[in-house]
Amino acid sequence: MNAHVMRILLICVATAFGFYLCYRLAFPFMSSLTAALVLSIMLLPMHRKLEGLARHANLAASISGNGGALGVSFFWMELRGQSQVAGS
């Protein structure tokens, strides 16, 4: 084998090892990444409607992001049964 072929082989092996390390680092977060992907797909129609109503794209993004976060938070609290108002 000549030096050029060895260099290409070494680069391929190093790239494969890099992809493996990235997989190992991302694996614990796969469930969270999947949930984020599903939520972003579900909330996209609401965001597009807000973009049409709002004059600024940043305002629509802020409303969509905060509304989605609040919606998920309230849903999670209801799911866990912790939505009782304190002191009542």
C-alpha positions, 0 to 999 in steps of 0.5 A: 500500500502506498502512503496515500491509501494509508492516509485515506484509511487512517482518516476513515478510521478516525472519522468512524471513531469520532462518530462512535464517540458522538453516539456515546455522548448523545445516547443518554439524551435520546429520549429528551431529544425525541420529545423535543422533536415531537413537540416542535413538530406538534407546535409548528402549526401554532407558530406559523399562525402566530407568525401571520398574526404578529408583525415581528418574527421574534415576537412570534418565536417568543410567544411560541416558545414560552407558550409551549414551555408553559403548556408542557409544564402545566401538562406535566404538573397535571400528570403528576397531580401537583397542580393544587394551589398552595394554601387551599 
